[in-house]
Amino acid sequence: MTNLATERRTLFFNFAHEPDHATATYHVVIAGRRYELQRLDGPASAAILGRERATNAFLRAVPDHALTHVVENAISLVDHVQLVHAVRGADFKTGTWSMSRVWFHLPAPAIAAAFERHAALFGPRPVSAKRHRYGLPPAATAQDLLEEAALIDSTDHATAMVGLHPEMLSIEPNSAAHIQTNYVSQDSNTQYLASLLQQTMGPATPSGMTNLVAKPPWATLMPLVNDATGRPYKKSDGQLNQYYPDWSPTVDENVGPAYTTVHLLVKNDPTLGVDVTGFNLNDPNDPVPPELLTGTKWAVHDGIPTVLRSPNGDGDDNPLVTFTNHGAGRCPYCHTPLPMAVARSRPADSRLERLLRSPGKR
């Protein structure tokens, strides 16, 4: 890791929704380093907040009660996307802990690039989920967008949960920042999920463990068990248990609508796709150049339709191929009508068309 480019970031956290946040302990692991979070309740932490507010208009606009903790000068990687979680109440004897928050830590250059990408594609930005939460106007400059990234709250949590969908997940910094800041965080369904996480749900807790926050957990932490020993695997520190979060039914229900809207936007973004028509995808000697695939989420390969011949294999050497609009199908995500192109050969009433007209056969 010593050979990788790094940057230092000071991050603030909003755990105000946890009633005992003033006494609870939290830490995060960023780029392989563990950082204990400082409570913003003393002169030392107040000095950090004052210094950061002097150069960050977003933090100046966020009320004090929404800034509960801070980590100063955390070292992160410039060219990597990191999925980070906040560990609460770690018990290094038993290995148990709770997960208050999860979010994607995006490099600052990628966030700035996402602002410019949005401006080129769509013009002025709408309000993000985070700015909506604090009643602030949309980011007008790349610096505005960078400044709001200094606060980690439930909107980052909601954005990460939606952004984990495999059709929207990217680990390339520029496309990850583009998808998360320009699509996911602006979505009204993401904003609603963020409100649920902040107002009605507590940290994720291990299965069978009492939730001290007295709110339903956003997930149940299920241990990853070593079959050979019957005991949970440990994290890289060798002390805390490894868990995977099994999302609550409420989270599952409210993540779905965001998938519905954001997924189609990502699939229709030309900057996230690549045309591989000129390559033989079945020939290992004709690979698609990696630089064309960097940061992409979809690809298109133009071809020709299948032409059906007669049952006995006879047919013209040059069959007529046409495309006709054959009614509407349904998008599997949002159930909106989609046009369907049908390849037709002589005779017009081919087996393909009869099949497509049959109920339940599409």
N, C-alpha and C positions, 0 to 999 in steps of 0.2 A: 504493500500500500504506500510505502514511502516514495515510490516513483510516480504516483498519480497526482494530478493537479488537484489542489484543495482550495477551499475558501472558508472564511470564518463568518459565522452568522450568530447574532443574538436573537433568541426566540422567546416570545412571551406566550403564556398559556391561560386559557379561560376554563377553570374547573369550578366556577361559581355554582354550577348546578349540583355539585356534590356537597351536601350539608356540612361534612366534616373536612372540607378541603384545607382549612386552616391548620389542622393537626395531622392530616394524612401525609405520608411520604410518597414521593414520586421520583422515578428516574427514567431516562431514555437512553437508548443506544443508537448512536449515529456514526456511521463509517467505522464501526468496530470499537468505538470508545463510549464508555458509560458516563453519563452526566447526571448528578443529583440536581433536582430542580430546587431553586431557592424560592421561598415564599416572599411575596412582595409586602412585607409587613415590618420592615426595619429600615434604618437609615442607609445601610449599604445597598440594599435592593432598590430603595427609592432613588438613590443616586444613579443607578443603572437606568432606571426608567426615565428619569429626568434627562439624562444624556441622550438616550435614544429618541425621546420625544422632540428634542431640539432639532433633529434632522428628519423626523418622520411625521408627516401631517396626519396620516391615518391613525397612528398611536395617540396623537394629541386629541383626536376626535372620539376615541373609544373611552367610555367612562372607567374610572378607577376600579369599580367593583367587578368589571369584566376582565381585569388583568390580575390574576392571582399568583402566578409563578413565572419564573424566568430561568433560562440557561444562557450564560454569557460566553460569547466567542466559541461556540461549538464548531468543531472542524468537520466540514462535509466535503464531498467529492464534486468537482466541477462538471464532470462528464458522466455521472451516474445518477439514475433515479433510485431512490431508496424508500422502501416501505417501512415506516417507523411506527412503533407503538409506545404508549406511555404505560410503564409498569407502576402499579399502585400497591402499597402495603406488602412489599416483598418479604417473605419469611425465609431466610437463608438456611434455617434449620430443617424445616419441613419441605422446602422447595416450592411452596404455593405462593401465588400472587394473583392480582386482578389486573385487568386491562381497561384503563379509563378511556383511551383514545387511540385511534390508528389513523395515519395519514401518509401521503406521499410527500417526501422531501425532494423538491425540485431545485436544480441548480439555478442560481440567479441569472446567468446568461440565457438559459432556456426560457425563463419567465419573461425576460425582456423581449426575446425573439417571438414569443407567443403574442405579445401585444402588437408588434409590428405585423405579424401574420394576420391577425384579426383586422387591423386597419386596412391592409391590402385586399383582403377578401370581402369584408363586410362594412368597413367604415367605422364610425364611432361605436364604442362598446356599450351594451346594456349593463345594468347593475348586476354585480356578482352576488352570489349567495351571502358572502361575508359582509359586503357593504349593505346589502338589504337588511341584514340582521341588525346593524347598528345605525340604520337610517341615513346612510351616506350616499352621495351621488356616485355614478360610475367612474371608474378610473379613466382619466383623460390623457395620461401619459404613461410611458413604460415605467417611470419612477413610481407613479401611483400604484401600479400593479405589484411592483417589488415591495413597496411599503406594506401593503396588506398581508403579504406573505410572512411578515414578522410576527403575526399572531396566529397561534394554532388553537382552533376552537371546533365546535360541532360541525361547522360548514366544511372544514377540511376532512373531518371524519366521514360525513355524508358523501363528499366528493370522492373519497377513496373507495368507499363501498360500491358506488356506482361504477367508478373507473376500474374496478377489478373484473368486470365482465370481460371475458376473453376477446370479444369483438371490439372492445374499446381500450383494452390494456396495452400499453406500450412501455418498453423499458429504454427506448431511445429518448434522450432528454428533450429534444425539440418537439417531437410529435407528442410525447407524453404531456408536456406543458401546454401544447396547443389544444389537445383533446380535453384536458382537465379544466383549464382556465377559460377556453373559448366556447366550450360546449357544456360540459358536465356542471360546472359551478354556476352557470347562468340559467340552468333549467329550473323551472318552478317546482318540479317534483323533488329535485335535490334540495331546494330550499325548505320544502315541507318536511322532508326526512331530517334535515338538520334541526328543525324546530322540535321534532319528536325526540331526537337524541338529547337535546339540551333540556327540554322541559319535563319529560316524562320518564326517562330511562337512566339507570345507573350503570356503573362499570360492569364489564363482563367478569364473571366470577367462575371459579372451578366448580365442576359438577359436585353437588352435595354440600357446598360451602355456603354459609349464611352471608347474604349481602348486607353489609353494615350500613349502606346508604338508604335502605328502606325504599328503594325504587326497583322495579323489574329490570334485570340486567339486559343490555342490548344483545348479549350473546352468552352462551354457556361455554366455558373453557374446558375442552375435552383433552385429557392427557394422551400423549403419544407414548404407548406402552411398548417396552422391549419384550417381545414374546419369550426370549430366552430367560429373562430374569423376573418378568412379571411386574417390573417397576417402570415408572416413567423415564423416558429419555431426558437428559439434562441439556440446558442451553450451553452455549460456548463457555460460560463461566464455571460450568461443572457443578452448579449449586441449584439454580432454579429449574423447575420442571418445564418441559416443552409442551405447549398446548396448541390446539387449533380452535378457533372460535366458531361454534355452531350458532349461527344467527337466530335470534328469536323470531317467532312467527310474525310479530308486528314489523320487524325490520324487513323480513322477506316480502311481506305484503306491500311495503312502501318503497322498496327498492325497484320493484317491477315496473311501475309507471315511468320512472326515469330511464330505465333500459329502453322502454318503448319509444320514447321521443328522441333520446340522444343517439341510439344505435343507427337510426336512419340518417341522421345528420352526418355522422362519421362516414357512413358508407357512400354518401353523396358528395364528400369533400374531395375534389380532384387532387389536392395536395397530399392526400393520404393514400393515394393509389398509384398503380404503375401498370403500363401496357406491356404485356409480355408476348404479344402476338408474334413478334419476329424470332422467337426462340422455340426450339423443340424441347418441350419439357420432359420428354421421355428419353432424351439423348444426354447422357452424362458428360459428353464432350461439348455440349452447347449450353452451358449454364447461364442463367441470368446474372449479369454483373452485380456483385453485392451492393455496390454504391447505388444502384437503382432501387434496391429493396429497403434501404435504410429508412426506418421510420414509417414504413407503409403499413396499412391495415387491410388493403384489398388489392386484387390484381384482376385484369381483364385480358382474355385471350380470344380474339376474334376468330371465327371459324365458319364452317358451312353446316347447314342443318342436315340431319339424317333424312335420306330419301327412301321411302318405303316402296319396294317393288311388289309385284303380284305374288301370291302365295307360292307359285311354282318357280319363282326366281326369274321369270321372263320380264322384260321391260325394255324401254327405249334406252339407247346408249346415251342420249342427252335428255333426261327427263326434265319436265318443267318444274321449277322450284319457285314458289311465291310465298310471301308472308302476308297473312291476313289477321286482322284483329278478331280474336275469337272470344270476346267477352272478357270478364275481369276475374282474376284470381283474388286471393286475399293475402296481405302481408302477414306472416306468422307472428310479428311482434305487435303491430298496431291494428291489424284487421281492416286496413283501408284497401280499397280496390286497387289492383295492379293490372296493367294491360298484359295480355298473353298473346305472344306471336306463335302462329302455327305454321309449320312447314307443310306444304301441300304438293303432292304429285298427282298425275293422272291415274285413276279417275278422281274427281274432286272429292267424292265421299269416300275417303280412304279409311283404312283401319285405324290410323292415328286419330282422325277426327272423330270417328265413332267412339273410340276409347275416351277421348277428352270430353265427349258429351255425356258419357255414362256417369251417373251419380256415384261419388265415392271413389272415383278412379283417377282423380287428378293428383 
